[in-house]
């Protein structure tokens, strides 16, 4: 089995994007020759993502990271104890065809599992819309623009005194954001501290662990639960507003930035082909009454914490 390799380059904002007219090679799963590709800025993209081709719900696109287990190298760091992406058999009762639009087929089971594990009915397709905007469905997406790094520095400085220490705190401050859901590095590594304090699972991890899809999913699920629990959420677009900046749901509600984030969310849903008014797949309001807790979510999505063994 092979995949196209699309070379990436930084744009003027410090964000990795596909090069124009990129040379196309083949990524052989398990091949050592490509081990340094991600560190050099190459990402796995299917042609359907590159071309944004329209796809029916009956023909899910393939995308995401290879479904291999054990050891994975990404961004120059090797991790062990990495679980593969979930497959349809892992979510047997979940509808992976209806109202997913052009969501990549091999990421649909991940988004579905996030919904099942969290108990937040309808959240799977919302996670898909968020991932489209934040990462273009690329697990190793990394925003290291000046603006984003300034935001991660501020996040670290503002919260390091009240939260448990991060082993890689300074590194997270200089990281910016990334992963499937555009997580700001310090906050991502602090995922779960409010609920479980020093038992939060990512306190000793490097920020690059967010490039592992299941770990990114854990952070996203906990964050969505907190947004819904702690803020007034009028509709699905308000969740994306909270993703961008929680203060917009308070003092910024109704302002130009608030409205701009909402507009982009609705546009993303339309382009992706997800019908937000289909209440058979996305309830009108997402609720967290069945939230199982941080520890349970981590165990079901990630299992054993991936460990850095190189880089």
C-alpha positions as YAML, in Angstrom:
chain: A
units: angstrom
residues:
- id: 1
  name: UNK
  ca: [0.00, 0.00, 0.00]
- id: 2
  name: UNK
  ca: [1.35, 3.44, -0.95]
- id: 3
  name: UNK
  ca: [0.41, 7.06, -0.50]
- id: 4
  name: UNK
  ca: [1.35, 10.23, -2.34]
- id: 5
  name: UNK
  ca: [3.91, 12.44, -0.60]
- id: 6
  name: UNK
  ca: [3.30, 16.14, -0.95]
- id: 7
  name: UNK
  ca: [6.23, 18.37, -0.04]
- id: 8
  name: UNK
  ca: [5.43, 21.26, 2.26]
- id: 9
  name: UNK
  ca: [6.88, 24.72, 2.69]
- id: 10
  name: UNK
  ca: [6.29, 27.58, 5.11]
- id: 11
  name: UNK
  ca: [4.18, 30.42, 3.84]
- id: 12
  name: UNK
  ca: [4.68, 34.04, 4.93]
- id: 13
  name: UNK
  ca: [2.60, 33.37, 8.05]
- id: 14
  name: UNK
  ca: [4.85, 30.51, 9.19]
- id: 15
  name: UNK
  ca: [2.26, 27.85, 8.35]
- id: 16
  name: UNK
  ca: [3.18, 24.74, 6.36]
- id: 17
  name: UNK
  ca: [1.28, 24.47, 3.07]
- id: 18
  name: UNK
  ca: [1.73, 22.25, -0.02]
- id: 19
  name: UNK
  ca: [4.36, 23.49, -2.49]
- id: 20
  name: UNK
  ca: [3.07, 24.51, -5.88]
- id: 21
  name: UNK
  ca: [3.55, 21.77, -8.48]
- id: 22
  name: UNK
  ca: [5.13, 19.47, -5.89]
- id: 23
  name: UNK
  ca: [7.15, 16.46, -6.97]
- id: 24
  name: UNK
  ca: [5.15, 13.35, -6.25]
- id: 25
  name: UNK
  ca: [6.80, 10.30, -4.74]
- id: 26
  name: UNK
  ca: [5.52, 7.25, -2.96]
- id: 27
  name: UNK
  ca: [5.45, 6.74, 0.80]
- id: 28
  name: UNK
  ca: [5.84, 3.04, 1.51]
- id: 29
  name: UNK
  ca: [4.38, 2.15, 4.86]
- id: 30
  name: UNK
  ca: [7.18, 1.05, 7.12]
- id: 31
  name: UNK
  ca: [9.89, 2.18, 4.68]
- id: 32
  name: UNK
  ca: [13.00, 3.52, 6.39]
- id: 33
  name: UNK
  ca: [13.94, 5.64, 3.41]
- id: 34
  name: UNK
  ca: [11.16, 8.10, 4.20]
- id: 35
  name: UNK
  ca: [11.80, 8.29, 7.94]
- id: 36
  name: UNK
  ca: [13.02, 11.87, 7.81]
- id: 37
  name: UNK
  ca: [10.33, 13.15, 5.48]
- id: 38
  name: UNK
  ca: [8.11, 14.73, 8.11]
- id: 39
  name: UNK
  ca: [11.01, 16.51, 9.77]
- id: 40
  name: UNK
  ca: [11.89, 17.97, 6.36]
- id: 41
  name: UNK
  ca: [8.36, 19.23, 5.91]
- id: 42
  name: UNK
  ca: [6.65, 16.46, 3.96]
- id: 43
  name: UNK
  ca: [3.15, 15.33, 4.91]
- id: 44
  name: UNK
  ca: [0.89, 12.51, 3.82]
- id: 45
  name: UNK
  ca: [-1.87, 13.85, 1.64]
- id: 46
  name: UNK
  ca: [-4.26, 12.01, -0.63]
- id: 47
  name: UNK
  ca: [-4.85, 13.62, -4.02]
- id: 48
  name: UNK
  ca: [-8.45, 14.20, -3.00]
- id: 49
  name: UNK
  ca: [-7.25, 16.58, -0.28]
- id: 50
  name: UNK
  ca: [-4.78, 18.32, -2.54]
- id: 51
  name: UNK
  ca: [-7.44, 18.88, -5.19]
- id: 52
  name: UNK
  ca: [-10.39, 19.17, -2.77]
- id: 53
  name: UNK
  ca: [-12.38, 16.92, -5.06]
- id: 54
  name: UNK
  ca: [-16.08, 16.50, -4.35]
- id: 55
  name: UNK
  ca: [-16.95, 13.14, -2.86]
- id: 56
  name: UNK
  ca: [-20.31, 11.59, -2.06]
- id: 57
  name: UNK
  ca: [-21.20, 10.20, 1.33]
- id: 58
  name: UNK
  ca: [-21.05, 6.72, -0.23]
- id: 59
  name: UNK
  ca: [-17.42, 7.20, -1.29]
- id: 60
  name: UNK
  ca: [-15.45, 8.30, 1.75]
- id: 61
  name: UNK
  ca: [-12.03, 9.78, 1.08]
- id: 62
  name: UNK
  ca: [-8.98, 8.11, 2.57]
- id: 63
  name: UNK
  ca: [-6.67, 10.29, 4.62]
- id: 64
  name: UNK
  ca: [-4.98, 10.78, 7.99]
- id: 65
  name: UNK
  ca: [-1.98, 8.87, 9.32]
- id: 66
  name: UNK
  ca: [-1.10, 5.26, 8.42]
- id: 67
  name: UNK
  ca: [-2.92, 2.69, 10.53]
- id: 68
  name: UNK
  ca: [0.27, 1.20, 11.90]
- id: 69
  name: UNK
  ca: [0.92, 0.52, 15.57]
- id: 70
  name: UNK
  ca: [3.93, 0.55, 17.82]
- id: 71
  name: UNK
  ca: [6.60, 3.04, 16.76]
- id: 72
  name: UNK
  ca: [5.95, 6.25, 14.81]
- id: 73
  name: UNK
  ca: [8.31, 9.03, 13.77]
- id: 74
  name: UNK
  ca: [6.89, 12.49, 13.22]
- id: 75
  name: UNK
  ca: [8.56, 15.90, 13.19]
- id: 76
  name: UNK
  ca: [11.90, 14.22, 13.86]
- id: 77
  name: UNK
  ca: [10.75, 12.56, 17.08]
- id: 78
  name: UNK
  ca: [10.17, 8.83, 17.44]
- id: 79
  name: UNK
  ca: [7.34, 7.67, 19.69]
- id: 80
  name: UNK
  ca: [6.60, 4.18, 20.90]
- id: 81
  name: UNK
  ca: [3.38, 2.68, 22.26]
- id: 82
  name: UNK
  ca: [1.36, 4.53, 19.62]
- id: 83
  name: UNK
  ca: [-2.05, 3.05, 18.90]
- id: 84
  name: UNK
  ca: [-3.23, 3.06, 15.27]
- id: 85
  name: UNK
  ca: [-6.14, 5.07, 14.00]
- id: 86
  name: UNK
  ca: [-9.44, 3.39, 14.81]
- id: 87
  name: UNK
  ca: [-11.11, 1.52, 11.97]
- id: 88
  name: UNK
  ca: [-14.81, 1.10, 11.14]
- id: 89
  name: UNK
  ca: [-14.79, -2.19, 13.06]
- id: 90
  name: UNK
  ca: [-13.88, -0.22, 16.20]
- id: 91
  name: UNK
  ca: [-17.11, 1.80, 15.95]
- id: 92
  name: UNK
  ca: [-19.45, -0.87, 14.52]
- id: 93
  name: UNK
  ca: [-22.74, 0.82, 15.40]
- id: 94
  name: UNK
  ca: [-21.76, 4.27, 14.16]
- id: 95
  name: UNK
  ca: [-22.95, 5.58, 10.77]
- id: 96
  name: UNK
  ca: [-19.78, 6.50, 8.85]
- id: 97
  name: UNK
  ca: [-21.51, 7.40, 5.57]
- id: 98
  name: UNK
  ca: [-24.41, 9.76, 6.33]
- id: 99
  name: UNK
  ca: [-23.72, 13.50, 6.56]
- id: 100
  name: UNK
  ca: [-19.93, 13.31, 6.53]
- id: 101
  name: UNK
  ca: [-19.49, 15.04, 3.19]
- id: 102
  name: UNK
  ca: [-15.83, 15.06, 2.12]
- id: 103
  name: UNK
  ca: [-14.45, 14.16, 5.55]
- id: 104
  name: UNK
  ca: [-11.51, 11.78, 4.91]
- id: 105
  name: UNK
  ca: [-12.68, 8.19, 5.26]
- id: 106
  name: UNK
  ca: [-9.94, 6.98, 7.56]
- id: 107
  name: UNK
  ca: [-10.49, 9.87, 9.96]
- id: 108
  name: UNK
  ca: [-14.22, 9.30, 10.28]
- id: 109
  name: UNK
  ca: [-13.81, 6.40, 12.75]
- id: 110
  name: UNK
  ca: [-11.57, 8.64, 14.89]
- id: 111
  name: UNK
  ca: [-14.14, 11.43, 14.99]
- id: 112
  name: UNK
  ca: [-16.86, 8.86, 15.66]
- id: 113
  name: UNK
  ca: [-14.88, 7.32, 18.52]
- id: 114
  name: UNK
  ca: [-14.39, 10.80, 20.00]
- id: 115
  name: UNK
  ca: [-18.16, 11.22, 20.01]
- id: 116
  name: UNK
  ca: [-18.77, 7.81, 21.55]
- id: 117
  name: UNK
  ca: [-16.09, 8.12, 24.22]
- id: 118
  name: UNK
  ca: [-17.08, 11.65, 25.23]
- id: 119
  name: UNK
  ca: [-20.79, 10.95, 25.38]
- id: 120
  name: UNK
  ca: [-21.35, 14.22, 23.45]
- id: 121
  name: UNK
  ca: [-23.85, 13.14, 20.81]
- id: 122
  name: UNK
  ca: [-23.30, 14.85, 17.46]
- id: 123
  name: UNK
  ca: [-19.78, 16.01, 18.25]
- id: 124
  name: UNK
  ca: [-18.03, 13.76, 15.71]
- id: 125
  name: UNK
  ca: [-19.04, 15.80, 12.69]
- id: 126
  name: UNK
  ca: [-18.34, 19.06, 14.56]
- id: 127
  name: UNK
  ca: [-14.82, 17.80, 15.22]
- id: 128
  name: UNK
  ca: [-14.50, 17.15, 11.48]
- id: 129
  name: UNK
  ca: [-15.45, 20.73, 10.64]
- id: 130
  name: UNK
  ca: [-13.01, 22.06, 13.24]
- id: 131
  name: UNK
  ca: [-10.19, 19.86, 11.91]
- id: 132
  name: UNK
  ca: [-10.80, 21.08, 8.37]
- id: 133
  name: UNK
  ca: [-10.31, 24.69, 9.44]
- id: 134
  name: UNK
  ca: [-7.49, 24.17, 11.93]
- id: 135
  name: UNK
  ca: [-5.38, 21.59, 10.11]
- id: 136
  name: UNK
  ca: [-6.83, 20.68, 6.74]
- id: 137
  name: UNK
  ca: [-7.09, 17.16, 8.21]
- id: 138
  name: UNK
  ca: [-3.27, 16.96, 8.41]
- id: 139
  name: UNK
  ca: [-2.18, 15.36, 11.67]
- id: 140
  name: UNK
  ca: [1.22, 17.09, 11.64]
- id: 141
  name: UNK
  ca: [-0.07, 20.59, 10.84]
- id: 142
  name: UNK
  ca: [1.99, 23.18, 12.72]
- id: 143
  name: UNK
  ca: [1.35, 26.92, 12.99]
- id: 144
  name: UNK
  ca: [4.57, 28.57, 14.10]
- id: 145
  name: UNK
  ca: [3.75, 32.06, 12.88]
- id: 146
  name: UNK
  ca: [4.87, 35.03, 14.98]
- id: 147
  name: UNK
  ca: [1.30, 35.64, 16.07]
- id: 148
  name: UNK
  ca: [0.73, 32.04, 17.10]
- id: 149
  name: UNK
  ca: [4.04, 31.74, 18.97]
- id: 150
  name: UNK
  ca: [3.23, 34.99, 20.77]
- id: 151
  name: UNK
  ca: [-0.07, 33.42, 21.80]
- id: 152
  name: UNK
  ca: [1.60, 30.25, 23.11]
- id: 153
  name: UNK
  ca: [4.16, 32.33, 25.03]
- id: 154
  name: UNK
  ca: [1.37, 34.37, 26.61]
- id: 155
  name: UNK
  ca: [-0.60, 31.23, 27.46]
- id: 156
  name: UNK
  ca: [2.39, 29.71, 29.21]
- id: 157
  name: UNK
  ca: [3.32, 32.84, 31.14]
- id: 158
  name: UNK
  ca: [-0.25, 33.49, 32.26]
- id: 159
  name: UNK
  ca: [-0.95, 29.96, 33.47]
- id: 160
  name: UNK
  ca: [2.33, 28.41, 34.61]
- id: 161
  name: UNK
  ca: [2.00, 29.64, 38.19]
- id: 162
  name: UNK
  ca: [-1.49, 28.24, 38.76]
- id: 163
  name: UNK
  ca: [-1.08, 24.95, 36.89]
- id: 164
  name: UNK
  ca: [1.10, 21.91, 37.44]
- id: 165
  name: UNK
  ca: [4.58, 22.31, 35.93]
- id: 166
  name: UNK
  ca: [5.23, 21.16, 32.39]
- id: 167
  name: UNK
  ca: [8.46, 19.26, 31.78]
- id: 168
  name: UNK
  ca: [8.71, 20.95, 28.40]
- id: 169
  name: UNK
  ca: [7.10, 24.24, 29.38]
- id: 170
  name: UNK
  ca: [9.59, 26.57, 27.64]
- id: 171
  name: UNK
  ca: [9.41, 24.43, 24.50]
- id: 172
  name: UNK
  ca: [5.63, 24.62, 24.53]
- id: 173
  name: UNK
  ca: [5.81, 28.40, 24.91]
- id: 174
  name: UNK
  ca: [7.84, 28.64, 21.70]
- id: 175
  name: UNK
  ca: [5.80, 26.06, 19.80]
- id: 176
  name: UNK
  ca: [2.68, 27.86, 18.61]
- id: 177
  name: UNK
  ca: [-0.14, 25.47, 17.81]
- id: 178
  name: UNK
  ca: [-0.74, 22.34, 15.79]
- id: 179
  name: UNK
  ca: [-2.16, 18.86, 15.37]
- id: 180
  name: UNK
  ca: [-5.49, 17.82, 13.91]
- id: 181
  name: UNK
  ca: [-7.40, 20.42, 15.93]
- id: 182
  name: UNK
  ca: [-5.02, 23.40, 16.09]
- id: 183
  name: UNK
  ca: [-4.24, 23.13, 19.80]
- id: 184
  name: UNK
  ca: [-2.17, 25.84, 21.47]
- id: 185
  name: UNK
  ca: [0.79, 23.93, 22.90]
- id: 186
  name: UNK
  ca: [0.83, 24.89, 26.62]
- id: 187
  name: UNK
  ca: [-2.92, 24.48, 27.02]
- id: 188
  name: UNK
  ca: [-2.78, 21.17, 25.17]
- id: 189
  name: UNK
  ca: [-0.15, 19.77, 27.55]
- id: 190
  name: UNK
  ca: [-2.22, 20.98, 30.50]
- id: 191
  name: UNK
  ca: [-5.26, 19.04, 29.26]
- id: 192
  name: UNK
  ca: [-7.03, 17.58, 32.28]
- id: 193
  name: UNK
  ca: [-5.27, 19.56, 35.03]
- id: 194
  name: UNK
  ca: [-8.47, 21.18, 36.20]
- id: 195
  name: UNK
  ca: [-10.07, 17.79, 36.80]
- id: 196
  name: UNK
  ca: [-7.19, 15.52, 37.82]
- id: 197
  name: UNK
  ca: [-4.41, 17.96, 38.84]
- id: 198
  name: UNK
  ca: [-0.96, 16.35, 38.74]
- id: 199
  name: UNK
  ca: [-2.42, 13.18, 37.21]
- id: 200
  name: UNK
  ca: [-3.04, 14.99, 33.93]
- id: 201
  name: UNK
  ca: [-1.42, 12.64, 31.41]
- id: 202
  name: UNK
  ca: [0.55, 15.04, 29.19]
- id: 203
  name: UNK
  ca: [2.50, 17.03, 31.79]
- id: 204
  name: UNK
  ca: [5.78, 15.27, 30.97]
- id: 205
  name: UNK
  ca: [5.34, 15.13, 27.19]
- id: 206
  name: UNK
  ca: [6.85, 17.25, 24.45]
- id: 207
  name: UNK
  ca: [4.41, 19.46, 22.53]
- id: 208
  name: UNK
  ca: [5.05, 17.40, 19.38]
- id: 209
  name: UNK
  ca: [2.95, 14.63, 20.91]
- id: 210
  name: UNK
  ca: [-0.05, 16.55, 19.56]
- id: 211
  name: UNK
  ca: [0.94, 15.26, 16.09]
- id: 212
  name: UNK
  ca: [-0.27, 11.79, 17.13]
- id: 213
  name: UNK
  ca: [-3.96, 11.68, 16.10]
- id: 214
  name: UNK
  ca: [-5.33, 9.84, 19.13]
- id: 215
  name: UNK
  ca: [-3.51, 12.17, 21.53]
- id: 216
  name: UNK
  ca: [-4.78, 15.19, 19.62]
- id: 217
  name: UNK
  ca: [-8.27, 13.69, 19.85]
- id: 218
  name: UNK
  ca: [-7.98, 13.42, 23.63]
- id: 219
  name: UNK
  ca: [-7.10, 17.10, 23.93]
- id: 220
  name: UNK
  ca: [-9.93, 18.11, 21.61]
- id: 221
  name: UNK
  ca: [-12.58, 16.08, 23.43]
- id: 222
  name: UNK
  ca: [-11.63, 17.50, 26.83]
- id: 223
  name: UNK
  ca: [-11.53, 21.02, 25.41]
- id: 224
  name: UNK
  ca: [-14.95, 20.73, 23.82]
- id: 225
  name: UNK
  ca: [-16.40, 19.47, 27.10]
- id: 226
  name: UNK
  ca: [-14.97, 22.49, 28.91]
- id: 227
  name: UNK
  ca: [-16.24, 24.96, 26.31]
- id: 228
  name: UNK
  ca: [-19.77, 23.55, 26.52]
- id: 229
  name: UNK
  ca: [-19.70, 23.29, 30.32]
- id: 230
  name: UNK
  ca: [-18.29, 26.73, 31.09]
- id: 231
  name: UNK
  ca: [-19.88, 28.97, 28.48]
- id: 232
  name: UNK
  ca: [-23.22, 29.91, 27.01]
- id: 233
  name: UNK
  ca: [-23.43, 28.00, 23.74]
- id: 234
  name: UNK
  ca: [-26.29, 29.16, 21.53]
- id: 235
  name: UNK
  ca: [-25.52, 26.92, 18.56]
- id: 236
  name: UNK
  ca: [-22.78, 24.82, 16.97]
- id: 237
  name: UNK
  ca: [-20.91, 27.85, 15.67]
- id: 238
  name: UNK
  ca: [-20.46, 29.09, 19.24]
- id: 239
  name: UNK
  ca: [-18.37, 25.97, 19.92]
- id: 240
  name: UNK
  ca: [-15.96, 27.04, 17.19]
- id: 241
  name: UNK
  ca: [-15.91, 30.55, 18.65]
- id: 242
  name: UNK
  ca: [-14.83, 29.03, 21.96]
- id: 243
  name: UNK
  ca: [-12.18, 27.07, 20.10]
- id: 244
  name: UNK
  ca: [-10.77, 30.26, 18.65]
- id: 245
  name: UNK
  ca: [-10.92, 32.33, 21.84]
- id: 246
  name: UNK
  ca: [-13.15, 31.63, 24.85]
- id: 247
  name: UNK
  ca: [-13.34, 35.32, 25.76]
- id: 248
  name: UNK
  ca: [-15.32, 35.87, 22.56]
- id: 249
  name: UNK
  ca: [-18.18, 33.96, 24.22]
- id: 250
  name: UNK
  ca: [-18.16, 36.49, 27.04]
- id: 251
  name: UNK
  ca: [-17.05, 40.07, 26.44]
- id: 252
  name: UNK
  ca: [-16.58, 39.53, 22.71]
- id: 253
  name: UNK
  ca: [-19.99, 38.05, 21.99]
- id: 254
  name: UNK
  ca: [-21.61, 39.80, 19.05]
- id: 255
  name: UNK
  ca: [-18.44, 41.63, 18.01]
- id: 256
  name: UNK
  ca: [-16.74, 41.54, 14.61]
- id: 257
  name: UNK
  ca: [-14.28, 38.76, 15.50]
- id: 258
  name: UNK
  ca: [-17.06, 36.67, 17.03]
- id: 259
  name: UNK
  ca: [-19.12, 37.04, 13.87]
- id: 260
  name: UNK
  ca: [-16.14, 36.33, 11.61]
- id: 261
  name: UNK
  ca: [-15.37, 33.04, 13.35]
- id: 262
  name: UNK
  ca: [-19.01, 31.99, 13.09]
- id: 263
  name: UNK
  ca: [-19.15, 32.87, 9.40]
- id: 264
  name: UNK
  ca: [-16.05, 30.80, 8.66]
- id: 265
  name: UNK
  ca: [-17.50, 27.86, 10.58]
- id: 266
  name: UNK
  ca: [-20.69, 27.86, 8.54]
- id: 267
  name: UNK
  ca: [-18.66, 28.21, 5.33]
- id: 268
  name: UNK
  ca: [-16.42, 25.30, 6.33]
- id: 269
  name: UNK
  ca: [-19.43, 23.09, 7.03]
- id: 270
  name: UNK
  ca: [-20.93, 23.93, 3.64]
- id: 271
  name: UNK
  ca: [-17.69, 23.34, 1.74]
- id: 272
  name: UNK
  ca: [-17.08, 20.08, 3.59]
- id: 273
  name: UNK
  ca: [-20.64, 18.98, 2.90]
- id: 274
  name: UNK
  ca: [-21.87, 18.52, 6.47]
- id: 275
  name: UNK
  ca: [-25.47, 19.60, 7.06]
- id: 276
  name: UNK
  ca: [-25.62, 21.23, 10.49]
- id: 277
  name: UNK
  ca: [-29.42, 21.08, 10.41]
- id: 278
  name: UNK
  ca: [-29.52, 17.29, 10.06]
- id: 279
  name: UNK
  ca: [-30.65, 16.55, 13.60]
- id: 280
  name: UNK
  ca: [-30.55, 12.81, 12.98]
- id: 281
  name: UNK
  ca: [-26.74, 13.03, 13.06]
- id: 282
  name: UNK
  ca: [-26.13, 16.32, 14.90]
- id: 283
  name: UNK
  ca: [-28.59, 17.31, 17.64]
- id: 284
  name: UNK
  ca: [-29.55, 20.97, 17.73]
- id: 285
  name: UNK
  ca: [-27.65, 21.34, 21.00]
- id: 286
  name: UNK
  ca: [-24.60, 19.37, 22.12]
- id: 287
  name: UNK
  ca: [-24.75, 18.40, 25.80]
- id: 288
  name: UNK
  ca: [-22.23, 16.90, 28.21]
- id: 289
  name: UNK
  ca: [-24.55, 15.14, 30.65]
- id: 290
  name: UNK
  ca: [-22.91, 11.78, 29.83]
- id: 291
  name: UNK
  ca: [-19.32, 13.01, 30.18]
- id: 292
  name: UNK
  ca: [-17.29, 10.09, 31.65]
- id: 293
  name: UNK
  ca: [-14.33, 12.09, 32.95]
- id: 294
  name: UNK
  ca: [-10.81, 12.89, 31.78]
- id: 295
  name: UNK
  ca: [-9.23, 9.62, 32.87]
- id: 296
  name: UNK
  ca: [-11.81, 7.47, 31.11]
- id: 297
  name: UNK
  ca: [-11.53, 9.51, 27.92]
- id: 298
  name: UNK
  ca: [-7.75, 9.17, 27.90]
- id: 299
  name: UNK
  ca: [-7.85, 5.43, 28.52]
- id: 300
  name: UNK
  ca: [-10.33, 4.85, 25.69]
- id: 301
  name: UNK
  ca: [-8.75, 7.15, 23.12]
- id: 302
  name: UNK
  ca: [-5.03, 6.88, 23.88]
- id: 303
  name: UNK
  ca: [-4.53, 4.02, 26.31]
- id: 304
  name: UNK
  ca: [-0.89, 3.93, 27.38]
- id: 305
  name: UNK
  ca: [0.89, 7.27, 27.01]
- id: 306
  name: UNK
  ca: [3.18, 7.26, 23.93]
- id: 307
  name: UNK
  ca: [6.81, 7.65, 24.94]
- id: 308
  name: UNK
  ca: [9.53, 9.59, 23.15]
- id: 309
  name: UNK
  ca: [12.51, 7.42, 22.24]
- id: 310
  name: UNK
  ca: [14.39, 9.70, 19.89]
- id: 311
  name: UNK
  ca: [14.60, 13.13, 18.30]
...
